[in-house]
Amino acid sequence: MKMWRLKVPVWLTLFTLCWILACFGNIEADGMVKSGQATKGLWARQTAAVDQKKKELQGPQSEDTQKDEPRTDVETKKDKPGSKKSPEEVLAAKAKKAAEKEAKAKKPKPPKPTKKPKPPKPTKKPKPPKPTKKPKPPKPTKKPKAQKTTQQPTKKVESPSTPKSTLDEEEEKLLRELGWDRLFPTVSQKETEEKKTPSLDHDILIKKEKPTSPSITKIPKEHDPDYWDARHEVPEPDLLPRRTEATTTEDPSIYLPIPEETTARPFVTPWYEEYDYADLAAKKLEEEMERKRKEKEKKAEEMRKKWEEEEEERRKQIPVYAEPKNCPPLGMESHRVEDDQILASSMSHHGLSAQRGRLNMQSTDDEDDVYGGGWCADSEEKEHWFQLDARREVEYTGVITQGRHSETNDDFVSSYFVAFSNDSRDWTVLHDGYAEWLFYGNVDKDTPVKAEFSHPVVARYIRILPQSWNGSLCLRLEVLACPLPNSYPNENDVTPTDDLDYRHHNYKEMRQMMKVINEECPNITRIYNIGKSSQGLKMYAMEISDNPGEHETGEPEFRYTAGLHGNEVLGRELLLLLMQFLCKEYNDDNPRVRRLVDGVRIHLVPSLNPDGYELAYEMGSEMGNWALGHWTEEGYDIFQNFPDLNSILWGAEDRGWVPRIVPNHHIPIPENFLNGSVAPETKAIIAWMERTPFVLGANLQGGEKIVTYPFDMQRPPRASSMDGRGVRRYGRPVLEYHMNEETWARIQRQNEGALRETADESMFRWLAMTYAHSHLTMTETYRSSCHTDDITGGQGIVNRASWKPVVGSMNDFSYLHTNCFEISIFLGCDKFPHESELAQEWENNREALLAFIEQVHRGIKGLVRDTEKNVIANATISVEGIRHDVKTASTGDYWRLLNPGEYRVTARAEGYSPQTRLCMVGYEAGATSCSFTLTKSNWARIRQIMAQSGRKPRVLPKPVVQSPVNAGANNKARSTVPLSKRQCTTVNLLFLASDVKGV
């Protein structure tokens, strides 16, 4: 078809006009097929059109008969000029036409104009008109142009392009000779105009040419039988039949104007969908936008599915932990991690090194010394990090951070990264799946903040990379890590051998545990309470003895107390474990345990501050700061809430009132003390001490690994007289007395701030060393102290007054107000150890706990009775050389702790003559028996007789006894009266009476 169009001549002859009119009939038939006619009717019309075109091609004389009747006169006028030309003129025109044709044939082919009609693709929908392929015989007579343009689906009607026949040449020559070439442009000219102008402009051009073309009647419309394409609308009202149907514009630029048939055809409703091609661009744009939208949604859906698949794959690869793995601390706070395992990028000064970056590390009062309250980095460094070496691969699960301990500075890290390595060279920053995981740190310097990892990370080294901080870059931390399942135990690890309940117990669980133990061993245990806390919680105690509930004569009383500070929980759990152990081993006939239970009345009080413990227990291990739960609900520190009897004793010693006016033991509590600022827990403990004759005891605390012994209070320096006028205290003169060089030297050391020793210094040191050296790790010097260097010299013991002196301590009160020798045992640097560490701590302390109880049998013991075998209560037992006495219990028995040696012991009681004995203390186990039988004194009988007669003995002043050391000016003023032997005897009796009466 393309070849045929390219060879159509520019000027068509009159015969072409007839051929176009014949094509018009074919177009009408095609339009009727598109309008929904039946296939049979379409076939009939197309066959008639083909026959008509055959007649036109066979004879040009039939041209007039095929024209519409209304235009007959016009067509006849067009044929008249042609009939006047001679044959020679026709031949000349044909020769000229042939020459022009040859010239045009040499010209390059125009662009493919036949592709223009492709937009009306909807016309391809009517596939039913395929029966139009039947009229194959008319191929030689039908022009390929008309067949192509009439109906695209009838492709077989089109004949291949052939060279133009002489008949076409004659037609073109006739048009030139008639002057109609301008009225009937050639097909090539039409295609050129179609490329240059749109369809609407072409319609306007047709309208302009219409008056000059007498043969143009109408451009085929949508519902016309001759309409071949429904894309453009050609509004020509003068050529259209008078119809009111809605028409759509179509581009008829590729067709020649064809006269309209005069016969009216019936209107048939089109079977195809009517398109509004005026909105075709908008529809296409909308379709394009819809297509893009659908593509975008499809792409988003594909991305979502891909993301879900990746997430599902990630979930399969990384197990999701509903609860983070509960791993114990690696040992920063407890000092299981040694100093050489800690490293940092820099330090601000030597007192804030990496080794000070342990959780809850405490600084000294002087913050500029070598004991700072944390690790602080050098501000001039650009990169900061804090590194820990576990020495083997472990599973890291989290980090606990804390700010610097300081009274003046507020320094802490607010955000940081965490990195891991196995060789300390290549580091991998922890990733949360999208970016490097930034952990948020502290908001203050004291409260610990825990950061847990989403999954355990197996590595040897861990490094903290601070990103932001408040004040200076300072840090204290603890690392949470679990050993690998296939890792070998450390050489220092101890496997627990006792089947006990190793876990933390709150108040209810503690009470339930004690009840279970009592049910298992009812014959040796008894539960009682010593009082209530400020919140009404009972302070339960358990007695373990072969005869619980009664004090047996000759059986010493021993006590372990814990929980004075609520956040120091290790002592509480150790006492609960000791209860379980004693009960279990007693039932298993352990000889050592049976000897302890049968020979000692043991009292165990696991919690003296239950209110503070509940507060610390709620926060959990490692999460409570150094002070949370330390005090009672009312804010009292129970350990330091006892009466200050030290000042009373030292004041009496300075005045020389000891022991005649103020005794060196059982010093009474000052008046109105119990009515002042005293915690209810303290009152309950004092009452418990007074009604039970304890011999030995210890209170279990935490925060340090050391054993301290009294005095806990440091004696203030004693003022001296420099002007000879004497020393005045509280506005009263203080008598001076002379002393030997040793005593003077000791007082000088005390004036310089040295410790204040008790009269039983050596005994207290022995008791403290018994526990410290029985402990598995307390005397390991390489671990040093928790917060400073080792102050014990590797012994694990220290006098509290020389370390951290306190006033009104429980230990000093127990020593000065009762017979009990009490020490403080600090069990470890970590006040609230993790539950997994309890088994290890039990193994470390088990032997020490038992060995310390056994020390209650060290020294002497006995009964004080009269000649009638009656026990004497409150008799005083004095040891020569030791200025501290003890008293007998209500049952007349006593226990005096002494180191091995030979001692002169004196028993005194009111109304009885004193008795002195020589007692030997050996190294064998068990106390030495040293009993006394006192006789009633004569003065008791004298007072009895004089009371009956109403007379009293005359009290005389004591005789002045001159000594060469104390001789002085004051003594010279006194007159010495020589007394006879009888007078001296009378004076001595009077002195004795005055002593008895307390004058």
SULGI-V278004 format. One record per pair of residues at least 12 apart in sequence whose C-alpha atoms are under 7 Angstrom apart, sorted by the first residue. I is the first residue (numbers start at 0). J is the second residue. Records with the same first field share a line. If there is no record, write none. Layout:
I=J / J
This chain:
0=143 / 144 / 147 / 157 / 159 / 160
1=113
2=160
3=143 / 144 / 160 / 161
4=144 / 186
5=187
6=163
7=185 / 186
8=100 / 171 / 185
9=184 / 185 / 186 / 187
10=171 / 174 / 175 / 180 / 184 / 185
11=170 / 171 / 174 / 180 / 185
12=169 / 170 / 171 / 172 / 173 / 174
13=170 / 173 / 174
14=59 / 170
15=170
17=55 / 62
18=52 / 55
19=255 / 257
20=257 / 258
21=48 / 51 / 52
22=145
23=225 / 257
24=48 / 225
25=45 / 48 / 149 / 225
26=149 / 224 / 225 / 226 / 227
27=223 / 224 / 225 / 226
28=41 / 44 / 45 / 224 / 225
29=149 / 150 / 224 / 225 / 226 / 227
30=222 / 223 / 224 / 225 / 226 / 227
31=224
32=128
33=125 / 269 / 270 / 271
34=222 / 267 / 268 / 269 / 270
35=267 / 268 / 269 / 270
38=128
42=131
46=134
49=137
52=141
53=140
56=140
67=259 / 260 / 261
68=261
69=261
73=213 / 214
74=214
80=177
81=177
92=172 / 176
93=168 / 169 / 172
96=168 / 172
97=168
112=190
119=228 / 229 / 230
123=151 / 152
126=152
129=152 / 153
131=153
132=153 / 155 / 156
135=156
138=156 / 158
143=157 / 158
148=227
149=227
150=227
182=212
186=253
189=252 / 253
190=253
193=252
198=231 / 250
201=252
202=233
215=256 / 257 / 258
216=238 / 258 / 259
217=235 / 238 / 239 / 256 / 257 / 258 / 259
218=233 / 256 / 257
220=232 / 233 / 246
221=246 / 247
228=249
229=247 / 248 / 249
230=247 / 248 / 249 / 250 / 276
231=247 / 248 / 249 / 250 / 251
232=246 / 247 / 248 / 249
233=248 / 249
247=275
324=396
326=396 / 479 / 480 / 481
327=479 / 480 / 481 / 833 / 835
328=477 / 478 / 479 / 480
329=478 / 479 / 480
331=357 / 358 / 477
332=357 / 358 / 359 / 477 / 828 / 829
333=827 / 828 / 829
334=782
338=354
340=387 / 388
341=353 / 354 / 386 / 387 / 388
342=385 / 386 / 387
343=384 / 385 / 386
344=383 / 384 / 385
345=376 / 377
346=374 / 375 / 376 / 377
347=375 / 376 / 377
349=369
350=367 / 368 / 369 / 370 / 371
351=371 / 373 / 374 / 375
352=374 / 375
353=374
355=371 / 372 / 373 / 374
356=373 / 374 / 474 / 475 / 476
357=373 / 475 / 476 / 477
358=401 / 475 / 476 / 477
359=625
360=372 / 373 / 786
361=404 / 786
362=404 / 405
370=787
372=403 / 404 / 405
373=403 / 404 / 473 / 474 / 475
374=473 / 474 / 475
375=472 / 473 / 474
376=472 / 473
383=464 / 465
384=462 / 463 / 464 / 465
385=462 / 463 / 464
386=461 / 462 / 463
387=460 / 461 / 462
388=459 / 460 / 461
389=459 / 460
390=459
391=459
392=457 / 458 / 459
393=457 / 458 / 459 / 480 / 481 / 482 / 483
394=455 / 456 / 457 / 458 / 480 / 481 / 482 / 483
395=455 / 456 / 457 / 479 / 480 / 481
396=451 / 452 / 454 / 455 / 456 / 479 / 480
397=450 / 451 / 452 / 478 / 479
398=449 / 450 / 451 / 477 / 478 / 479
399=447 / 448 / 449 / 450 / 476 / 477 / 478
400=440 / 441 / 447 / 448 / 449 / 474 / 475 / 476 / 477
401=441 / 444 / 445 / 446 / 447 / 448 / 474 / 475 / 476
402=443 / 444 / 445 / 473 / 474 / 475
403=444 / 473 / 474 / 475
404=444 / 445
409=444 / 470
410=444 / 469 / 470 / 471 / 472 / 473
411=441 / 443 / 444 / 468 / 469 / 472 / 473 / 474
412=440 / 441 / 465 / 467 / 468 / 469 / 472 / 473 / 474
413=439 / 440 / 441 / 442 / 467 / 468 / 469
414=437 / 438 / 439 / 440 / 465 / 466 / 467 / 468
415=437 / 438 / 439 / 463 / 464 / 465 / 466 / 467
416=428 / 436 / 437 / 438 / 463 / 464 / 465
417=429 / 462 / 463 / 464
418=461 / 462 / 463
419=458 / 460 / 461 / 462
420=458 / 459 / 460 / 461
421=458 / 459 / 460
423=460
438=450
445=624
446=624
447=622 / 623 / 624
493=839
495=838 / 839 / 842
499=576 / 579
501=837 / 838
502=834 / 837
503=572 / 834
505=613 / 616
516=579
520=582
523=543 / 544 / 545 / 546 / 547
524=541 / 542 / 543 / 544 / 547
525=541 / 542 / 543 / 547 / 548
526=539 / 540 / 541 / 542
527=539 / 540 / 541
528=540
529=683 / 684 / 687
530=683
531=680
532=679 / 680
533=632 / 679
534=610
536=609
538=606 / 607
539=604
540=602 / 603 / 604
541=602 / 603 / 604
542=601 / 602 / 603
543=596 / 600 / 601 / 602
544=596 / 597 / 599 / 600 / 601
545=596 / 597
552=890 / 892
553=892
554=598 / 599 / 600
555=599 / 600 / 694 / 855
556=599 / 600 / 601 / 692 / 693 / 694
557=599 / 600 / 601 / 602 / 693 / 694 / 695 / 696
558=601 / 602 / 603 / 695 / 696 / 697
559=602 / 603 / 604 / 696 / 697 / 698
560=603 / 604 / 605 / 697 / 698 / 699
561=604 / 605 / 606 / 607 / 698 / 699 / 700
562=605 / 606 / 607 / 608
563=606 / 607 / 608 / 637 / 638
564=608 / 611 / 628 / 629 / 630
565=608 / 609 / 611 / 612 / 615 / 628 / 629 / 630
566=611 / 612 / 615 / 627 / 628 / 629 / 830 / 831
567=700 / 701 / 830 / 831
568=830 / 831
569=830 / 831 / 832
570=699 / 700
571=605 / 606
573=841
574=603 / 605
575=605
608=631
610=631 / 632
611=628 / 629 / 630 / 631 / 632
612=628
614=628
615=627 / 628
620=831 / 832 / 833
621=831
635=678
637=681
638=808 / 809
639=805 / 806 / 807 / 808 / 809
640=677 / 681 / 807 / 808
641=681 / 807 / 808 / 809 / 812
642=668 / 807 / 812
643=806 / 807
644=666 / 812 / 815
648=663
654=733 / 734
663=882 / 883 / 884
664=815 / 816 / 883 / 884 / 885
665=815 / 816 / 817
666=815 / 816
667=816
692=888
693=818 / 819
694=818 / 819 / 820 / 855 / 894
695=819 / 820 / 821 / 855
696=819 / 820 / 821 / 822
697=821 / 822 / 823 / 824
698=822 / 823 / 824
699=823 / 824 / 825 / 826
700=823 / 824 / 825 / 826
701=825 / 826 / 827 / 828 / 829 / 830
702=825 / 827 / 828 / 829 / 830
703=785 / 825 / 826 / 827 / 828
704=777 / 784 / 785 / 825 / 826 / 827 / 828
705=777 / 795 / 796 / 824 / 825 / 826
706=767 / 771 / 795 / 796 / 797 / 823 / 824 / 825
707=767 / 796 / 797 / 798 / 799 / 822 / 823 / 824
708=763 / 767 / 797 / 798 / 799 / 822 / 823
709=757 / 798 / 799 / 810 / 811 / 822
710=755 / 756 / 757 / 798 / 799 / 800 / 811
711=799 / 800 / 804 / 805 / 808 / 811
712=800 / 804 / 805 / 806
713=754 / 755 / 800 / 804
714=755
715=750
716=749 / 750
717=750
753=801
754=800 / 801
755=800
758=881 / 882 / 883
759=881
762=897 / 898
767=796
768=796
769=851
770=847 / 850 / 851
771=795 / 796
773=846 / 847
774=843 / 844 / 846 / 847
775=843
776=843
777=795
778=793 / 794 / 795
779=793
780=793
785=828
810=822
818=885 / 886
856=925 / 926
857=896 / 897 / 925 / 926
858=895 / 896 / 897 / 898 / 920 / 926 / 927
859=894 / 895 / 896 / 897 / 920 / 926 / 927 / 928 / 929
860=893 / 894 / 895 / 926 / 927 / 928 / 929
861=892 / 893 / 894 / 928 / 929 / 930
862=891 / 892 / 893 / 930 / 931
863=891 / 892 / 930 / 931 / 932
864=891 / 931 / 932 / 933
865=932 / 933 / 934
866=932 / 933 / 934
870=890 / 891
871=891
872=887 / 888 / 889 / 890 / 891
873=886 / 887 / 888 / 889
874=886 / 887 / 906 / 907 / 908
875=887 / 906 / 907 / 908
876=904 / 905 / 906 / 907
877=904 / 905 / 906
878=902 / 903 / 904 / 905
879=902 / 903 / 904
898=920
899=920 / 921 / 922
900=919 / 920 / 921
901=917 / 918 / 919 / 920
902=917 / 918 / 919
903=915 / 916 / 917 / 918
904=916 / 917 / 918
906=931
909=995
910=935 / 936 / 939
911=933 / 934 / 935 / 936
912=933 / 934 / 935 / 936
913=933
914=933
938=992
954=989
955=989
957=990
